[in-house]
Amino acid sequence: MTAVLERTERQAPAGLRTRQIHAVAACYFVASFAALGLPPYLTAILPSLGDTEARWAGLLYIVPTVFGALGAPLWGRLADRYGRKRLLLRAQLGLAVSFLLAGWADSLAAFTAALVLQGVLGGTFAASNGYLAAALDGHRLSWALTLMQGAARLALVAAPIVVGSLSPWVSPHRQYALLAVLPLAAALMLAALPEPPRPAPGTPAAGDAEAGNAENSGAENGDAEEGRAATGSLRALFALEFAFVLATVISYPYLITLVEERLPGLGSFASGVLFALPHVCYPLLARPVHTAVAHRPLLGAVSGFALVAVALAGHWGAGTVVSFVALRLLLGAGMTLGLVSLSALAADACRGRGPGRMFGTLEFISKAGAVVAGSVAAVSNDVWGPAAPILAGSAVAALTALVSTPTLLRWSR
């Protein structure tokens, strides 16, 4: 893998070096700390703002997601027009401002407004992906997007632990202001990176030229063209992204409740470890999985959905620590397969398209899936209990795998 990256660097001097790709991923990781680590503590934050029973915690949890989804396509189009680096810096500085406002808010209304701003002004994931896609292509881009997902998984695991560790000295509410230094530091680091080149108006992108060559080759490359059509379809990518987020995120909110119900006396720490296990799998498995699926991403995506379906369905009958550990690890393998394959599909789909706009729309789709997942999880838990959302996720994953199989079979001919 390293040799491939180094060889590609020499062939494409206008692109980013490996250390610069790592810098973008690191900046996203540190900027995600407050965004991912503090929302689980809303029930501890809201009483000091007048909501004594933290009744608004569930709604406020998704406020940044909703407004981030609404703003992502616009910021993506602006990035294509005015520069990806400029809009990536804007996203980091926007997070810093919103975190400062949230940390010093002295009322529920002011805190809510800060969370709205976090969603509207943020969008670091789409901005980072758009920046990378403007400078990279093919195998290097799919690996860079895989690294970005790894940064998100690490932040999801580490951030709540760090916030909890700091809580005896600094309240979670004030930690918003404290952690605002992280996106500021990320912005300073990103300022040293180059601006990806933008094609002159009317000049076809490299992807457009490749697409034209592929069309001219016609019958000679029929099978390859069909494969590119399958993997490059934006509609297919958006549908798979939405389904994957829905299937996995729907299992998050009530997992610990289910574990405590099935394994009374296990303890909150052990329950948290079970929750984190799938996310820990990603950084361990991402590289070999990327090597395996980079050239067959649809197969990887369908396999990932199948593993997620089996793992989530198994939660219905799990009743021991060993069974939960095995199922969580299987879920981690499925999530890694799915996320890496979706990164490869996205790298293929952005050829010849404005990366800012495409990744902005992709983030909108992803966040929409998360909002739907949270809503369905809440309703199904109220009606059928904590196992219902997890089974719903299994059903979504299984249905998506079945629907995608005919396309996979056509592609394999």
Summary of the structure (lengths in Angstrom):
residues: 413
radius of gyration: 21.3
end to end distance: 28.1
largest distance: 69.0
contacts: 1504
relative contact order: 0.14
helix: 83%
strand: 0%
